[in-house]
Amino acid sequence: MAQPIPDPDRDRPFPWEHDHDLEQPGVTIRPLSHADLAALLAHLEQAQQDAPVWPARDGSHRSARSSAPVVAVRVRATVGRPGGSADAEYRLRRAAERARWARTLPVRLAGVLAAGAGVAVLTGQLGPRLVVAAGALAAGGVGWALRFRPSQETRAWQRGAAGERRTARLLQPLERHGWTVLHDLAIPRSRANIDCLAIGPGGVVVIDSKRYRGRLRLDGYGNLWHGRHLLTTSLRAARWEADQADEVLGVADIDVAAVVAVHGASVPWGGVTVDGVTVLPAGRVPDLLRAQPAVLGPEQVAWLADRVRVRFRPAA
């Protein structure tokens, strides 16, 4: 695991609580209309009745019920591009595989011509037109079978990039509710990256996007499976990314939560918590974030977003 970055203000709360002359990052605050207020009250009432939770670092669970009003702010602190590093890896792998395929192209062309000629000879009794048609059809079929196709491992990177872009689109409306989402952040001193880092009234959350088919299942020991594949490694990676984000941010009062947004597969009970990581369908992630109790004010959200922008670089 990467060593924590030394930071003199690691054990201090937010800087403006003591340094009153410190310049605070600017935010844009819009007034709430009657419709906004009615929607906010309705949302808070619903959250009191049925709100999801995510686990705290000490193993306890943070209640998602809160009666504190949240001021809607808009913070823009874009760092990366959704799915940028996964898309770059896909293109790199695809180019390498295409170069290897191109080196065998003469052999493939010879195979196509041989297939066409062989079929033509075998069908020589059918007449000139049928011979040409059969030879061309055979050559075309062999050529199609020998065409360039990226491997499944390479296409997985392409699917991963598409999943990250879908997650970004789902999270975009949260901007109206005081959240900012930063994408594709490179973890310092590591080749790993963070898909999404969301900062808002409900705290700081690392969101890892995954694409599966079928359904996930939870066994009697609390392990999460996708088919025959145990997902413990993926969940630990998500938790590790959240821990790294916490170390880079270096704010003692903030715990970074870990969420896995699942595309394409059903999740047991619509959402589970395993090994300190909340796993749920991607479409439910915005509701989860909005339902969390307000622990950060607008100035804190803006300051943290600016801190991420300074301390992280785009992964691609």
C-alpha positions, 0 to 999 in steps of 0.5 A: 500500500502506498505510504501516506503523503506528509501533510502538516495540516493532516490533524487539523480541521478545515483551515477556515475554522482557525485561519480567518484570513485564509482566502476561501474558494469561490462558490455560486449560490442560487436562491431557492424558489418555492418549488425548490423548497417544496421538493427539498422538504419532500425529499427530506421527509422521504429520506427520514422514512427510507434512506440507505446507509453506508459503513463508516471506517470503524465498522459502524453504519452512518445513518442516512436520516437527517433533517438539516437543510442543504443549500444548493450550490454549484462547484466546478472543479473538473480534473479528468474525463470519464473513462479516459484512462480505460479508453486510452488503455483500450486504444493502446491494446487494440493498436498493439493487437492490430500491429501483430495481426498486420504482420500475418496479413500476407499469410491470411491473404494467401489463405483467402485466395487458396480457399477461393481457388479450392472451392472453384476447383471443386465446383468446376462441373457447375459452370463458369458463373457458379464456379466464380460465385462459389469461389468468391463466396468461399474467399469472402467467408474465410476473409471474414473469419480471419478479419481483425478483432480485438481480444476479449481482454481488450474489449473489456477495457472498452466496456469499462470506459463506457460504464464510467461514462454512464455513471458520470451521466447519472451523477451529473444532476447532483450538481444542482444539489451541491455535489461536484464529481471529479473523474479519472483521477490518478492515485499518486505513486501508483498505476491505479486510478479512481473512476469518480470522486464525489464531494457534496453535503453528504461527504466524500465518496469514491465510486467505482464502476463495474459492468457485469451480466446476469446477477450478483449473489451473496453466499452464506459467509457474506461473500459476493459472487458474479457467477463463479467469480468471487468479487473480494479482490474488486471490493478490496480495490475499491476500499483501497482507492477510498483509503488512498483518496483519504490520505491524499486529501489529508483532512482528519475529520473526513472519512472517504466512503467506497461505493461500487456502481454496478451496470447490467446486473442485478444486486441482492436486495437492491444493494448490499454492503460487503467488506466496508464497500456499498454495492448497488445498481448504478441508477441508485447511486445518486439517490444514495448520495442525496439521502446522506446526512449533511456533514459538509457545508458549501464552503467545505465542499468547494475547498475540498473540490479545489484540494482534489483539483490541486493534488490529483492529476488526470489519469489519462 
